[in-house]
Amino acid sequence: HPQLRHSTDGGFVSGAVENTGSSEESVSLEIRYYDAGGHQVASDTVKLDQLSSGATRPFAAPLRKLPADASYSIYLNHGRNPYGN
């Protein structure tokens, strides 16, 4: 379960990713941060290489200066499919 953590220096998203597929994967987590009005205020990409089938790996985005009421979204990017799109 990802969560937005706050400290006196800012905030960041952390959590864990589980590979439920049948093969090793490399994925990127695209994390976008929003203010209370829904405007994007920051973004990060966290890369997870060679995640074995059935494995779970923790992740943490870099610390950012974020508003106290910030929210976030995460997009899991598997890369291009075999058809090139």
N, C-alpha and C positions, 0 to 999 in steps of 0.2 A: 504494500500500500504506500504509494508515494505521499509525501507530506511536505508542506512549506514550513521550514524552520526559520525562526528569527533569532537574532542575537543583537547586541548593542552595535555591532559593525555592519549589519545588513541582514540579508536573508538568502536562502538557497533551498532547492528541492532535493530531497534524498528519498531513497526507496530501494527496491530490488526488482530485477527482471528475471523471469523464468522462461527458459526455452522449452516450449511444449511441443515443438516440432520433432521430426524424426532425424534431423541432421544438424551438424554444427552450423551456427549462424554468426555473422557479424552484423550488428545493428547500430543505428544511431538514434539517440533520443533527442528530439528537437523540443526544447522547453521554451515557452513564451510566457512572460510575466505581464500582468495587466494592472492598471490602477483601478480605483473604485468606479470610475466612469467607463471602464471597458477599453481604455486606450493602451496599446502595447507600450511598455516602458523599457523592456530589455528582452534579450533572448540568448540562449546557450545551446550548444550541441555537445552531447556527451556520447563518445564512441565506446562501444563494447565489442571487442574483437574475440573471436573464437569461443563463443558460448556453446558448450557441448549440449547435445540433446538431453533434456531432463535437468540440466544444471540451473542453479539460481545464483545470480551475482548482484551484490549491492552496488549502488551508484550514488554519487553526490555531484551536483552541479557546483560551479564556482560560487563563492560568496559575492553577492551583489548589493549595492545600495538600492533598497526597495522601499516603497511606501509601506507604512504599518498595515494598511488594509489591502495589500497586494493579493492577487489571485494568480493562477497559472493554468496552462494546458500543456499536455505532453503528446507529441506525435511520434510513433514508433516507425522509423524508416528502415525497411529491409533492403533498400537499393533497387536497382532496376530488375524487372522480371526477365525471363529468358527471351521475351519478344522484343526487348529493347525499349519499353516504355514504362 
